[in-house]
């Protein structure tokens, strides 16, 4: 599995019935990820992205 940042990995893992997948960046092995890990990361990012947008908007209005 390649690192991509999208939710497609979880879908692919589900289709293949796999619970754990290797994460690589090119030839470099980065580690293992589970379906649960991906779900948790998506939940966290859903809270972080709006906060970052609000911060960027406030900075643009201030200066």
N, C-alpha and C positions, 0 to 999 in steps of 0.2 A: 504494500500500500504506500502510495506517495503522499507526502504532506500537501494539503491543498487548502485547508481552512474552511471547507464547506461541510454540509451535512451529508454529502453523498456517500462518505465512507460508512456511516452507520447503516444506510440503506443497503449498500453492497454487502456488508457483513451479514445483515439480516437475510438477504436473498440466498447467500451461500451457507447460512446456518453457523457462521463462525462467531465466536464470542470475543476472541482476542486476535489482534493483527499486529504485525511488525510495522514500525514507522521508519522510513528512510528518507534521507535528503540526498538524492543521487546515490552514490555508493556507500554513504555513511549511515550506519545503523544508529537511530536515535533512541529506540526503546520499543516498548509494547504498549498498546492501548486497547481498552475493552469498550464494549458498547456502552457500558455505564459511564466510563470516563468521558466519552464523546457527548453523551446526554448531559452530564454535569457541566462540561465546558460550554455547551450551548446555552444552558440556563444562566451561567455566570455572564457570558458575553451579552445576553439579552438585557442585563441590568447595566453593564458597563457602557455599552454603546450609546444609549440615550443620555447618560450622565456626561460622557465626553462631548456629545453634541451640544448639550446645554452649556457646558464650560466654554466651548469654542464660540458659541453664539454670544455669550456674555462678554468674552474678551473682545470680540469684534465690535460690539456696541460701545464698549468702554474706550476703545482706542483706535 
